[in-house]
Amino acid sequence: MYGKKGKATSELQRYRMHVKAGDTVQIITGKEKGKVGQILKTYPKVSKVIVKGVNIRTKHVKPQQEGESGKIVTFEAPIHSSNVMHYSEKEKVASRVCYFFSEEDGRKLRKLKKTGEIIDN
Protein backbone atom coordinates (compact mmCIF):
# COMPACT_ATOMS: atom_id res chain seq x y z
CA MET A 1 0.00 0.00 0.00
CA TYR A 2 1.24 3.45 -0.83
CA GLY A 3 0.76 6.74 0.98
CA LYS A 4 1.84 10.21 -0.08
CA LYS A 5 4.25 10.51 -3.02
CA GLY A 6 4.30 6.76 -3.66
CA LYS A 7 6.04 5.81 -0.40
CA ALA A 8 5.09 2.43 1.06
CA THR A 9 3.15 2.56 4.32
CA SER A 10 2.81 -0.22 6.83
CA GLU A 11 -0.64 0.89 8.03
CA LEU A 12 -3.49 -1.51 7.28
CA GLN A 13 -6.76 -0.13 5.98
CA ARG A 14 -9.75 -0.95 8.22
CA TYR A 15 -12.77 -1.85 6.11
CA ARG A 16 -16.35 -1.13 7.13
CA MET A 17 -18.19 -4.43 6.89
CA HIS A 18 -21.92 -5.07 6.42
CA VAL A 19 -21.94 -7.89 8.98
CA LYS A 20 -21.31 -8.13 12.72
CA ALA A 21 -20.58 -10.98 15.10
CA GLY A 22 -23.79 -12.85 15.91
CA ASP A 23 -25.49 -12.21 12.54
CA THR A 24 -26.99 -15.15 10.65
CA VAL A 25 -25.57 -15.30 7.13
CA GLN A 26 -25.69 -17.48 4.02
CA ILE A 27 -22.61 -18.25 1.92
CA ILE A 28 -23.27 -16.98 -1.61
CA THR A 29 -20.20 -18.21 -3.49
CA GLY A 30 -17.42 -20.80 -3.32
CA LYS A 31 -17.42 -24.46 -2.40
CA GLU A 32 -19.54 -23.85 0.71
CA LYS A 33 -22.25 -22.04 -1.31
CA GLY A 34 -25.74 -22.25 0.19
CA LYS A 35 -24.68 -23.06 3.76
CA VAL A 36 -26.18 -20.99 6.57
CA GLY A 37 -24.38 -20.17 9.82
CA GLN A 38 -23.77 -17.60 12.50
CA ILE A 39 -20.80 -15.24 12.49
CA LEU A 40 -18.45 -16.03 15.37
CA LYS A 41 -15.77 -13.39 14.77
CA THR A 42 -14.98 -10.56 12.35
CA TYR A 43 -11.61 -9.27 11.16
CA PRO A 44 -12.23 -5.72 9.82
CA LYS A 45 -8.58 -5.12 8.90
CA VAL A 46 -8.62 -7.89 6.30
CA SER A 47 -12.42 -7.83 5.74
CA LYS A 48 -12.88 -11.49 6.72
CA VAL A 49 -15.31 -13.37 8.95
CA ILE A 50 -15.49 -16.75 10.67
CA VAL A 51 -18.84 -18.52 10.22
CA LYS A 52 -19.84 -21.40 12.52
CA GLY A 53 -19.74 -24.75 10.71
CA VAL A 54 -18.45 -23.32 7.42
CA ASN A 55 -15.00 -23.65 5.78
CA ILE A 56 -13.79 -26.38 8.16
CA ARG A 57 -10.04 -27.07 8.00
CA THR A 58 -7.95 -29.81 9.61
CA LYS A 59 -4.51 -29.24 11.06
CA HIS A 60 -2.03 -31.89 12.17
CA VAL A 61 -0.37 -30.76 15.40
CA LYS A 62 2.97 -32.18 16.53
CA PRO A 63 3.38 -33.27 20.16
CA GLN A 64 4.72 -30.46 22.36
CA GLN A 65 6.05 -32.55 25.26
CA GLU A 66 7.66 -35.95 25.53
CA GLY A 67 5.15 -38.74 25.96
CA GLU A 68 2.38 -36.68 24.42
CA SER A 69 0.89 -37.85 21.15
CA GLY A 70 0.16 -35.67 18.15
CA LYS A 71 -3.41 -34.76 17.27
CA ILE A 72 -5.61 -33.63 14.43
CA VAL A 73 -7.44 -30.35 15.14
CA THR A 74 -10.43 -29.09 13.12
CA PHE A 75 -11.33 -25.39 13.04
CA GLU A 76 -13.31 -22.84 11.00
CA ALA A 77 -11.09 -20.81 8.69
CA PRO A 78 -11.97 -17.20 7.81
CA ILE A 79 -13.74 -16.34 4.54
CA HIS A 80 -14.06 -12.95 2.85
CA SER A 81 -17.01 -10.84 3.99
CA SER A 82 -18.11 -10.25 0.39
CA ASN A 83 -18.93 -13.96 0.12
CA VAL A 84 -21.65 -13.83 2.79
CA MET A 85 -25.13 -12.30 2.78
CA HIS A 86 -27.59 -11.72 5.63
CA TYR A 87 -30.15 -14.51 6.01
CA SER A 88 -33.69 -14.36 7.37
CA GLU A 89 -34.59 -17.43 9.44
CA LYS A 90 -38.33 -16.64 9.21
CA GLU A 91 -38.57 -16.26 5.43
CA LYS A 92 -35.63 -18.59 4.58
CA VAL A 93 -34.17 -16.04 2.14
CA ALA A 94 -30.90 -14.09 1.83
CA SER A 95 -31.13 -10.31 1.54
CA ARG A 96 -29.15 -7.10 1.38
CA VAL A 97 -29.18 -4.66 4.29
CA CYS A 98 -30.40 -1.08 4.52
CA TYR A 99 -29.84 1.37 7.36
CA PHE A 100 -32.39 3.69 8.96
CA PHE A 101 -32.92 5.71 12.14
CA SER A 102 -35.61 4.54 14.57
CA GLU A 103 -38.53 6.84 15.35
CA GLU A 104 -38.48 6.31 19.16
CA ASP A 105 -34.89 6.92 20.21
CA GLY A 106 -33.10 7.88 16.97
CA ARG A 107 -30.73 4.88 16.96
CA LYS A 108 -29.30 3.70 13.65
CA LEU A 109 -30.72 0.24 12.88
CA ARG A 110 -30.22 -2.37 10.17
CA LYS A 111 -33.08 -3.90 8.22
CA LEU A 112 -33.28 -6.65 5.59
CA LYS A 113 -34.44 -5.20 2.27
CA LYS A 114 -36.45 -8.21 1.06
CA THR A 115 -38.36 -9.00 4.26
CA GLY A 116 -38.28 -5.75 6.24
CA GLU A 117 -37.01 -7.69 9.26
CA ILE A 118 -35.00 -5.57 11.73
CA ILE A 119 -31.65 -7.20 12.57
CA ASP A 120 -30.48 -5.06 15.52
CA ASN A 121 -32.08 -5.57 18.94
Order of alpha helices (4+ residues) and beta strands (2+ residues): beta-beta-beta-beta-beta-beta-beta-beta-beta-beta
